């Protein structure tokens, strides 16, 4: 593809926009999906260490005082936030790269 774009005398910007970026988007979205879930974990750990409010603080306090319903409620909220953010990113990925094999309906790996 790069050789073809160079043979067609495409500029560096055109090569980036038409060849490099579309080929890099699947890897970019894979990294974003991993990082968005880890960001939720990082925020909670940050609230464990040095916060007086937030879901992580509530989770830590409820674990320390054995308030199991509050603890499970905080865990469910954190799981819902992680799933929601992952789903939003998945929708954006489907919109941004509909041609990729991961977005095709006939591309289902047999278990």
PyMOL commands that set and color helices and strands:
alter all, ss='L'
color gray80, all
select helices_A, chain A and resi 2-7+12-50+55-64+68-96+101-103
alter helices_A, ss='H'
color red, helices_A
deselect
rebuild
show_as cartoon
